[in-house]
Amino acid sequence: MTVEYFDVVIVGAGLSGIGMAYHLQSNCPDKSYVILEGRNAIGGTWDLFRYPGIRSDSEMYTLGYNFKPWRKDNAIADGAEILKYIEETAHENGIERHIRFGYLVKQAHWSSEYNRWTIETENQNTGETINFSCNFLLMCSGYYSYKNGYTPDFKGRDFFEGEIVHPQQWPQDLNYQDKKVVVVGSGATAMTLVPEIAKDALQVVMLQRSPTYVISSSERLELANFLHKILPEKIAYAIVRWIYIRLRESFYRNARRQPEKVKQKLIEQVRQQLGPDYDVETHFTPKYNPWDQRLCLVLNNDLFKAISSGKVIVVTDHIDTFTQKGILLKSGQELEADIIVTATGLNCLLLGGVKFTVDNLQVDFSKTYTYKGMMYSDVPNLVSTFGYTNTSWTLRTDLTAEYVCQLINYMDGKGFCRCTPQLRDQDRNMLPHSFVENLSSGYIRRVMHLFPKQGDRQPWIYPQNYQQERKMLRHEPINDGVLVFTG
């Protein structure tokens, strides 16, 4: 079997993979590379999810790449706009010709004898197994399973006579016109989906077990529009980007230092929108502190307007069982529905579910430590992209891509072909920490035991802090005594 070789293989043609390819061909122009994409389209999340109202919950000045200004005047973009932005990036920079669509990566095997990864893929169109090889493997496959979303095992599910839909598998022909819809969940997906389908549905119930913190934002930032009128595009974009970064950092820091104060401010904003007679205490006052879970964005007060109009009802209760006509709650109330939407989250997945071996030994990543939040102890020439949970994902994917290019160029300059993060003697008694800390969301907690550990010191940390990581990844020496290089 002929195995096609590239210097670098990128797995995934979504937001992270296209960004990685841009940085690689800009900063390491002599390197050959290919992008292996299991689906038949660019865009990842922004092509996969097609439910009504899908949009970013981060402003595009930071969710966008640092090298490609967001040119529209809306700070929050819908899914179609984000997909077009990714496609434009690939087209403008000739990245499209490097993508192999329909190649789902199943396994990756490292050989120290040859200093190569062999990557086993399955052609999704023919079922054929096709192998590739490379020196450096970059995993940009996201953090969740594309096969299906997370749905609890609801009692009585089979009794329900209507349609049950998960937003990750949204049918394009789903008719909710003048129908009664119950949306189970109150996370980011529900917050965007509910006000959108309420425009056409007879009534929408957002059913939650417990409240979620929400923050309202305008679609447009007037300062951004003003700066774009008086400054060159790239300068205006850089300034607005930096403003948003600092605002988000400041808000997150305040939420951690003064949780009760921030909590009351968030709840008061909701009360101002819904009025003094609305039961904000029951439906919009979480028991946890702000940023123990991600905050949900309400755009232009659309959810509050829908609630005030009577088209949307928020119910806070627990499900007893599905019935023929809807959902029976623990309180005894029955919610009638023609359609039930289970906006109950994602199934997190490490490294796209790919199985890895190093010199014929299977890698158990839960036994490894993460190096700078992107590499793994004792695993050579492998980098994975994992963004931020407390700010825009792309801020970290840009940093990761920049670091990868520095690393590859350093290795070329020194004549090295392998780099492996290895615990030093003083690191072996580190106190282990969860890969993602300070976030209690169910989709994170369900799988953290499968992820690598953090240590209690640099560089075995993933601090979820842009300023700290900016310094760590851009300015600290590549050869730090932890990465072991061989020729």
PABAPA-32693 format. One record per residue (C-alpha): y, z, x; residue in one letter; residue number from 1. Coordinates in Angstrom, 1 decimal. Example, Ala and Ser with C-alpha at 12.3 -4.5 7.8 and 13.67 -1.06 7.14 Angstrom:
REM residues 2
PT       c2       c3       c1   aa     i
PT     -4.5      7.8     12.3    A     1
PT     -1.1      7.1     13.7    S     2
This chain:
REM residues 487
PT       c2       c3       c1   aa     i
PT      0.0      0.0      0.0    M     1
PT      3.4     -1.0      1.4    T     2
PT      5.8      1.9      1.4    V     3
PT      9.5      1.0      1.4    E     4
PT     11.6      3.1      3.8    Y     5
PT     15.2      4.2      3.5    F     6
PT     17.2      6.6      5.7    D     7
PT     18.1      8.6      2.6    V     8
PT     16.6      8.8     -0.9    V     9
PT     18.8     10.1     -3.8    I    10
PT     17.0     11.2     -6.9    V    11
PT     19.0     10.9    -10.1    G    12
PT     21.8      8.4    -11.1    A    13
PT     23.9     10.9    -13.1    G    14
PT     27.2     12.5    -12.3    L    15
PT     25.8     14.2     -9.2    S    16
PT     23.8     11.3     -7.9    G    17
PT     26.5      8.6     -8.2    I    18
PT     29.0     11.0     -6.5    G    19
PT     26.5     11.7     -3.7    M    20
PT     26.0      8.0     -3.1    A    21
PT     29.8      7.4     -2.9    Y    22
PT     30.2     10.1     -0.2    H    23
PT     27.1      8.9      1.7    L    24
PT     28.2      5.3      1.9    Q    25
PT     31.8      6.3      2.7    S    26
PT     31.0      8.8      5.4    N    27
PT     27.6      7.6      6.7    C    28
PT     28.0      3.8      6.4    P    29
PT     25.1      3.0      8.7    D    30
PT     22.6      4.8      6.5    K    31
PT     20.4      2.9      4.2    S    32
PT     19.8      4.6      0.8    Y    33
PT     18.2      4.1     -2.6    V    34
PT     18.8      6.0     -5.9    I    35
PT     15.6      6.6     -7.9    L    36
PT     16.3      7.1    -11.5    E    37
PT     13.6      7.9    -14.0    G    38
PT     15.4      6.6    -17.0    R    39
PT     16.7      3.0    -17.5    N    40
PT     20.4      3.9    -17.4    A    41
PT     23.2      5.5    -15.3    I    42
PT     24.8      8.7    -16.5    G    43
PT     22.2     11.4    -16.8    G    44
PT     23.4     14.0    -19.3    T    45
PT     26.2     11.8    -20.5    W    46
PT     23.8      9.0    -21.4    D    47
PT     21.0     11.2    -22.7    L    48
PT     22.9     13.3    -25.2    F    49
PT     24.1     11.3    -28.2    R    50
PT     24.8     13.9    -30.9    Y    51
PT     28.1     13.8    -32.8    P    52
PT     31.0     15.4    -31.1    G    53
PT     29.5     15.6    -27.6    I    54
PT     32.2     16.2    -25.0    R    55
PT     32.9     18.1    -21.8    S    56
PT     33.7     21.8    -21.9    D    57
PT     35.5     21.4    -18.6    S    58
PT     38.7     19.4    -18.2    E    59
PT     38.3     16.0    -16.5    M    60
PT     40.7     16.8    -13.7    Y    61
PT     37.9     19.0    -12.2    T    62
PT     34.8     17.5    -13.9    L    63
PT     35.9     14.2    -12.4    G    64
PT     35.2     13.4     -8.8    Y    65
PT     37.7     14.4     -6.1    N    66
PT     37.9     10.7     -5.0    F    67
PT     38.4      9.0     -8.4    K    68
PT     41.4     10.1    -10.4    P    69
PT     40.9     10.6    -14.2    W    70
PT     43.4      8.1    -15.5    R    71
PT     43.5      8.9    -19.2    K    72
PT     45.9     11.4    -20.8    D    73
PT     43.2     13.5    -22.4    N    74
PT     42.0     16.5    -20.3    A    75
PT     38.9     16.9    -22.4    I    76
PT     36.8     13.8    -22.7    A    77
PT     34.0     12.8    -25.1    D    78
PT     30.5     11.8    -23.9    G    79
PT     31.2      8.1    -24.1    A    80
PT     34.3      8.4    -22.0    E    81
PT     32.5     10.4    -19.3    I    82
PT     29.7      7.9    -19.2    L    83
PT     32.1      5.0    -18.8    K    84
PT     33.8      7.0    -15.9    Y    85
PT     30.5      7.3    -14.1    I    86
PT     29.6      3.7    -14.7    E    87
PT     33.0      2.6    -13.4    E    88
PT     32.5      4.7    -10.2    T    89
PT     29.1      3.0     -9.6    A    90
PT     30.4     -0.5    -10.3    H    91
PT     33.7     -0.2     -8.3    E    92
PT     31.8      1.0     -5.2    N    93
PT     28.8     -1.3     -5.3    G    94
PT     26.5      1.7     -6.0    I    95
PT     24.6     -0.1     -8.8    E    96
PT     22.7     -2.4     -6.5    R    97
PT     21.1      0.7     -4.8    H    98
PT     19.6      2.1     -8.0    I    99
PT     16.0      1.6     -9.0    R   100
PT     15.8      2.3    -12.7    F   101
PT     12.6      3.6    -14.4    G   102
PT     11.2      5.2    -11.2    Y   103
PT     10.3      8.8    -12.1    L   104
PT      9.7     10.9     -9.1    V   105
PT      6.5     13.0     -9.4    K   106
PT      5.7     14.3     -5.9    Q   107
PT      7.3     14.5     -2.5    A   108
PT      5.3     15.1      0.7    H   109
PT      6.9     16.0      4.1    W   110
PT      5.2     15.1      7.4    S   111
PT      6.4     16.9     10.5    S   112
PT      4.4     14.4     12.6    E   113
PT      6.6     11.5     11.3    Y   114
PT      9.7     13.4     10.2    N   115
PT      9.5     11.7      6.9    R   116
PT      9.3     12.4      3.2    W   117
PT      6.9     10.3      1.2    T   118
PT      8.0     10.1     -2.4    I   119
PT      5.5      9.3     -5.1    E   120
PT      7.0      7.7     -8.2    T   121
PT      5.7      6.4    -11.5    E   122
PT      7.2      3.2    -12.8    N   123
PT      8.1      4.1    -16.4    Q   124
PT      7.9      0.5    -17.6    N   125
PT      4.5     -0.4    -16.0    T   126
PT      2.8      2.9    -15.3    G   127
PT      2.3      1.8    -11.7    E   128
PT      2.5      4.4     -8.9    T   129
PT      5.0      3.3     -6.2    I   130
PT      5.8      5.2     -3.0    N   131
PT      9.0      5.4     -1.0    F   132
PT      9.7      7.1      2.3    S   133
PT     12.8      8.5      3.9    C   134
PT     14.1     10.9      6.5    N   135
PT     16.4     12.8      4.2    F   136
PT     15.8     13.6      0.5    L   137
PT     18.7     14.5     -1.8    L   138
PT     17.8     15.9     -5.2    M   139
PT     20.5     15.2     -7.8    C   140
PT     18.2     15.5    -10.8    S   141
PT     20.2     18.1    -12.7    G   142
PT     19.0     21.5    -13.8    Y   143
PT     17.1     21.0    -17.1    Y   144
PT     14.1     19.0    -18.4    S   145
PT     15.0     15.6    -19.9    Y   146
PT     11.8     15.5    -21.9    K   147
PT     12.8     18.0    -24.5    N   148
PT     15.2     20.9    -25.3    G   149
PT     14.3     24.5    -25.9    Y   150
PT     13.3     25.4    -29.4    T   151
PT     11.9     28.8    -30.3    P   152
PT      8.6     29.0    -32.2    D   153
PT     10.1     29.5    -35.6    F   154
PT      7.8     31.0    -38.2    K   155
PT      7.2     28.7    -41.1    G   156
PT      8.6     25.6    -39.4    R   157
PT      6.0     23.3    -41.0    D   158
PT      6.9     24.5    -44.5    F   159
PT     10.4     23.0    -44.3    F   160
PT     10.6     19.8    -46.4    E   161
PT     13.8     18.4    -44.7    G   162
PT     14.5     17.1    -41.2    E   163
PT     14.5     19.3    -38.1    I   164
PT     16.5     17.9    -35.2    V   165
PT     17.2     19.1    -31.7    H   166
PT     20.5     17.7    -30.2    P   167
PT     18.7     16.5    -27.1    Q   168
PT     16.7     14.1    -29.3    Q   169
PT     19.4     13.2    -31.8    W   170
PT     18.3     10.3    -34.0    P   171
PT     21.0      7.7    -34.1    Q   172
PT     20.2      6.9    -37.8    D   173
PT     20.4     10.5    -39.0    L   174
PT     22.2     10.6    -42.3    N   175
PT     24.0     13.9    -42.9    Y   176
PT     26.6     12.4    -45.3    Q   177
PT     27.0     14.9    -48.3    D   178
PT     24.1     16.9    -47.0    K   179
PT     23.6     20.6    -46.5    K   180
PT     23.2     21.3    -42.7    V   181
PT     22.2     24.5    -40.9    V   182
PT     22.9     24.5    -37.2    V   183
PT     20.9     27.2    -35.5    V   184
PT     22.9     28.5    -32.4    G   185
PT     26.4     29.1    -31.4    S   186
PT     26.6     27.8    -27.8    G   187
PT     28.6     24.9    -26.4    A   188
PT     26.5     22.3    -28.2    T   189
PT     26.9     24.0    -31.6    A   190
PT     30.7     24.5    -31.1    M   191
PT     31.2     20.7    -30.6    T   192
PT     28.6     19.5    -33.1    L   193
PT     29.5     21.7    -36.1    V   194
PT     33.2     20.6    -36.7    P   195
PT     32.2     17.0    -36.1    E   196
PT     29.4     16.8    -38.7    I   197
PT     31.4     18.9    -41.1    A   198
PT     33.7     15.9    -41.6    K   199
PT     31.0     14.1    -43.5    D   200
PT     28.4     16.8    -44.5    A   201
PT     28.6     18.6    -47.8    L   202
PT     28.5     22.0    -46.0    Q   203
PT     27.6     23.2    -42.5    V   204
PT     26.3     26.7    -41.8    V   205
PT     26.4     27.8    -38.1    M   206
PT     23.7     30.4    -37.9    L   207
PT     23.8     32.7    -34.9    Q   208
PT     21.8     35.8    -33.9    R   209
PT     24.9     37.1    -32.1    S   210
PT     28.5     36.0    -31.5    P   211
PT     29.7     33.9    -28.6    T   212
PT     33.1     34.1    -26.9    Y   213
PT     35.3     31.1    -27.7    V   214
PT     38.5     29.9    -26.2    I   215
PT     40.7     27.3    -27.8    S   216
PT     42.2     24.5    -25.7    S   217
PT     44.4     21.4    -26.3    S   218
PT     43.0     18.0    -25.6    E   219
PT     46.0     17.1    -23.5    R   220
PT     47.9     18.8    -20.7    L   221
PT     51.6     17.9    -20.8    E   222
PT     52.2     18.9    -17.2    L   223
PT     49.5     16.4    -16.1    A   224
PT     51.0     13.6    -18.0    N   225
PT     54.4     14.4    -16.6    F   226
PT     53.2     14.5    -13.0    L   227
PT     51.4     11.1    -13.5    H   228
PT     54.7      9.6    -14.5    K   229
PT     56.7     10.7    -11.5    I   230
PT     54.1     10.8     -8.7    L   231
PT     51.6      8.4     -7.2    P   232
PT     48.3      8.6     -9.0    E   233
PT     46.2     10.3     -6.3    K   234
PT     48.9     12.9     -5.5    I   235
PT     49.4     13.8     -9.2    A   236
PT     45.6     14.0     -9.7    Y   237
PT     45.2     16.3     -6.7    A   238
PT     48.0     18.6     -7.8    I   239
PT     46.6     18.9    -11.4    V   240
PT     43.1     19.3    -10.1    R   241
PT     44.3     22.2     -7.9    W   242
PT     46.2     23.8    -10.8    I   243
PT     43.1     23.8    -13.0    Y   244
PT     40.9     25.2    -10.2    I   245
PT     43.3     28.1     -9.7    R   246
PT     43.7     28.7    -13.4    L   247
PT     39.9     28.9    -13.9    R   248
PT     39.4     31.1    -10.9    E   249
PT     42.2     33.4    -12.0    S   250
PT     40.7     33.7    -15.5    F   251
PT     37.2     34.3    -14.3    Y   252
PT     38.4     36.9    -11.8    R   253
PT     40.4     38.7    -14.5    N   254
PT     37.4     38.7    -16.9    A   255
PT     35.3     40.4    -14.2    R   256
PT     37.9     42.9    -13.2    R   257
PT     39.3     43.7    -16.7    Q   258
PT     36.6     42.7    -19.1    P   259
PT     37.9     44.8    -22.0    E   260
PT     41.4     43.5    -21.7    K   261
PT     40.2     39.8    -21.6    V   262
PT     37.8     40.5    -24.5    K   263
PT     40.5     41.8    -26.8    Q   264
PT     42.8     38.8    -25.9    K   265
PT     40.0     36.3    -26.7    L   266
PT     39.2     38.0    -30.0    I   267
PT     42.9     38.2    -31.0    E   268
PT     43.2     34.5    -30.5    Q   269
PT     40.4     33.9    -32.9    V   270
PT     41.9     36.3    -35.4    R   271
PT     45.2     34.5    -35.2    Q   272
PT     43.5     31.3    -36.1    Q   273
PT     41.2     32.6    -38.9    L   274
PT     43.6     35.2    -40.4    G   275
PT     43.4     38.9    -41.0    P   276
PT     40.8     38.7    -43.9    D   277
PT     38.2     36.9    -41.8    Y   278
PT     35.4     39.1    -40.4    D   279
PT     36.0     38.4    -36.8    V   280
PT     34.3     41.6    -35.8    E   281
PT     30.9     40.4    -37.1    T   282
PT     31.1     36.7    -36.2    H   283
PT     33.3     36.4    -33.1    F   284
PT     33.0     39.7    -31.2    T   285
PT     30.1     39.6    -28.7    P   286
PT     28.4     42.8    -27.5    K   287
PT     28.5     41.5    -23.9    Y   288
PT     31.5     41.1    -21.6    N   289
PT     33.3     37.8    -21.1    P   290
PT     31.5     35.5    -18.6    W   291
PT     28.3     37.4    -18.8    D   292
PT     27.5     34.2    -20.6    Q   293
PT     29.6     31.0    -20.5    R   294
PT     32.6     30.8    -22.8    L   295
PT     32.6     28.1    -25.4    C   296
PT     35.5     25.7    -25.7    L   297
PT     37.0     25.0    -29.1    V   298
PT     39.1     21.8    -28.9    L   299
PT     42.4     21.6    -30.8    N   300
PT     41.2     24.5    -33.0    N   301
PT     38.7     22.1    -34.7    D   302
PT     36.1     24.7    -35.4    L   303
PT     38.6     27.2    -36.8    F   304
PT     40.1     24.5    -39.1    K   305
PT     36.7     23.6    -40.4    A   306
PT     36.0     27.3    -41.2    I   307
PT     39.3     27.7    -42.9    S   308
PT     38.7     24.6    -45.0    S   309
PT     35.4     26.1    -46.3    G   310
PT     33.3     23.2    -44.9    K   311
PT     31.9     25.5    -42.2    V   312
PT     30.4     28.9    -42.8    I   313
PT     29.4     31.2    -39.9    V   314
PT     26.4     33.4    -40.6    V   315
PT     25.3     36.1    -38.1    T   316
PT     21.8     37.2    -38.8    D   317
PT     18.2     36.8    -37.7    H   318
PT     15.7     34.3    -38.9    I   319
PT     12.7     35.6    -40.8    D   320
PT     11.0     32.3    -41.6    T   321
PT     11.6     28.7    -42.4    F   322
PT     11.0     27.9    -46.1    T   323
PT     10.5     24.7    -48.1    Q   324
PT     14.2     24.7    -48.9    K   325
PT     15.8     26.1    -45.7    G   326
PT     15.8     29.4    -43.8    I   327
PT     15.1     32.9    -45.0    L   328
PT     17.0     35.5    -43.0    L   329
PT     16.0     39.1    -42.2    K   330
PT     18.7     40.3    -44.5    S   331
PT     16.9     38.5    -47.4    G   332
PT     19.5     35.8    -47.8    Q   333
PT     18.2     32.2    -48.0    E   334
PT     20.2     29.3    -46.5    L   335
PT     19.4     26.1    -48.3    E   336
PT     19.4     23.0    -46.0    A   337
PT     18.6     19.3    -46.1    D   338
PT     18.8     19.2    -42.3    I   339
PT     18.2     22.0    -39.7    I   340
PT     19.7     21.4    -36.3    V   341
PT     18.1     23.6    -33.6    T   342
PT     21.0     23.9    -31.1    A   343
PT     19.0     26.5    -29.2    T   344
PT     19.5     25.4    -25.6    G   345
PT     17.8     23.6    -22.7    L   346
PT     14.7     24.0    -20.7    N   347
PT     15.9     24.7    -17.2    C   348
PT     13.9     22.9    -14.5    L   349
PT     14.0     23.3    -10.7    L   350
PT     14.3     20.0     -8.7    L   351
PT     13.4     17.8    -11.7    G   352
PT      9.9     19.3    -11.9    G   353
PT      8.8     17.4     -8.7    V   354
PT      5.9     18.9     -6.8    K   355
PT      6.7     19.4     -3.1    F   356
PT      4.4     19.8     -0.1    T   357
PT      5.3     20.4      3.6    V   358
PT      2.5     19.4      6.0    D   359
PT      0.0     19.4      3.1    N   360
PT      0.9     22.9      2.0    L   361
PT      2.4     23.2     -1.5    Q   362
PT      5.9     24.7     -1.6    V   363
PT      6.4     27.7     -3.9    D   364
PT     10.2     27.7     -4.2    F   365
PT     10.2     31.2     -5.7    S   366
PT      9.1     32.4     -2.3    K   367
PT     11.9     30.7     -0.5    T   368
PT     15.5     31.7      0.1    Y   369
PT     18.3     29.4     -0.7    T   370
PT     20.5     28.2      2.3    Y   371
PT     24.1     27.8      1.2    K   372
PT     22.9     27.2     -2.4    G   373
PT     21.5     23.8     -1.5    M   374
PT     18.6     24.0      1.0    M   375
PT     15.5     26.1      1.1    Y   376
PT     13.9     28.2      3.9    S   377
PT     11.2     26.4      5.8    D   378
PT     11.7     23.1      3.9    V   379
PT     13.0     20.4      6.2    P   380
PT     15.5     17.7      5.3    N   381
PT     15.8     18.5      1.7    L   382
PT     19.1     19.2     -0.2    V   383
PT     19.5     19.7     -3.9    S   384
PT     22.7     19.7     -5.9    T   385
PT     23.4     22.6     -8.3    F   386
PT     26.9     23.0     -9.6    G   387
PT     28.9     26.0    -10.8    Y   388
PT     28.2     28.0    -14.0    T   389
PT     31.7     29.5    -14.1    N   390
PT     33.8     26.3    -13.6    T   391
PT     33.3     22.6    -13.4    S   392
PT     29.9     21.4    -12.1    W   393
PT     31.5     18.5    -10.1    T   394
PT     33.5     20.8     -7.9    L   395
PT     30.4     21.9     -6.2    R   396
PT     28.6     18.5     -6.2    T   397
PT     31.6     17.1     -4.2    D   398
PT     31.3     20.0     -1.7    L   399
PT     27.6     19.5     -1.4    T   400
PT     27.9     15.8     -0.8    A   401
PT     30.6     16.4      1.9    E   402
PT     28.4     18.9      3.6    Y   403
PT     25.4     16.6      3.6    V   404
PT     27.4     13.8      5.3    C   405
PT     28.6     16.3      7.9    Q   406
PT     25.0     17.4      8.5    L   407
PT     23.6     13.9      8.8    I   408
PT     26.3     12.8     11.2    N   409
PT     25.9     15.9     13.3    Y   410
PT     22.1     15.2     13.6    M   411
PT     22.8     11.6     14.5    D   412
PT     25.3     12.6     17.1    G   413
PT     22.8     15.0     18.7    K   414
PT     19.8     12.8     18.4    G   415
PT     18.0     15.2     15.9    F   416
PT     15.8     13.9     13.1    C   417
PT     14.8     17.2     11.5    R   418
PT     16.7     20.3     10.3    C   419
PT     15.0     23.3      8.7    T   420
PT     16.7     26.5      7.4    P   421
PT     14.7     29.4      8.9    Q   422
PT     15.1     33.1      8.4    L   423
PT     16.1     34.9     11.6    R   424
PT     14.5     38.2     12.5    D   425
PT     17.5     40.1     11.1    Q   426
PT     17.2     38.2      7.8    D   427
PT     13.6     39.1      7.0    R   428
PT     14.5     42.5      5.4    N   429
PT     17.3     41.1      3.2    M   430
PT     17.7     42.5     -0.2    L   431
PT     16.7     39.6     -2.6    P   432
PT     19.0     38.5     -5.4    H   433
PT     18.6     36.1     -8.3    S   434
PT     19.6     32.5     -7.6    F   435
PT     22.1     32.7    -10.4    V   436
PT     23.6     36.2    -10.9    E   437
PT     25.9     37.7    -13.4    N   438
PT     24.9     35.3    -16.2    L   439
PT     22.7     36.6    -19.0    S   440
PT     22.3     33.3    -20.9    S   441
PT     18.7     32.9    -22.2    G   442
PT     18.3     29.4    -20.6    Y   443
PT     19.0     30.9    -17.2    I   444
PT     17.0     34.1    -17.5    R   445
PT     13.9     32.3    -18.8    R   446
PT     13.3     30.5    -15.5    V   447
PT     15.0     32.5    -12.7    M   448
PT     11.7     33.8    -11.5    H   449
PT     10.7     30.2    -10.5    L   450
PT     13.9     29.6     -8.5    F   451
PT     14.6     30.5     -4.9    P   452
PT     16.1     33.8     -4.1    K   453
PT     19.5     34.6     -2.6    Q   454
PT     19.9     37.0      0.3    G   455
PT     22.5     39.6      0.9    D   456
PT     24.4     37.8      3.6    R   457
PT     25.6     34.3      4.7    Q   458
PT     24.3     31.7      4.7    P   459
PT     21.5     32.8      2.4    W   460
PT     23.9     33.0     -0.6    I   461
PT     25.1     31.0     -3.5    Y   462
PT     28.3     32.9     -4.5    P   463
PT     29.5     30.7     -7.4    Q   464
PT     33.0     30.9     -5.8    N   465
PT     34.7     27.6     -5.1    Y   466
PT     37.2     29.0     -2.5    Q   467
PT     34.5     30.9     -0.6    Q   468
PT     32.2     27.9     -0.6    E   469
PT     34.9     25.5      0.3    R   470
PT     35.4     27.4      3.5    K   471
PT     31.6     27.9      4.1    M   472
PT     30.7     24.3      3.6    L   473
PT     33.7     22.5      5.0    R   474
PT     34.8     24.5      8.0    H   475
PT     31.9     26.7      9.3    E   476
PT     29.8     25.1     12.1    P   477
PT     26.8     23.1     11.2    I   478
PT     24.7     24.6     14.0    N   479
PT     24.9     28.2     12.9    D   480
PT     21.7     29.5     14.4    G   481
PT     20.0     29.4     11.1    V   482
PT     19.4     25.7     10.8    L   483
PT     16.7     24.8     13.3    V   484
PT     17.1     21.3     14.7    F   485
PT     14.4     19.2     16.4    T   486
PT     14.5     15.7     17.9    G   487
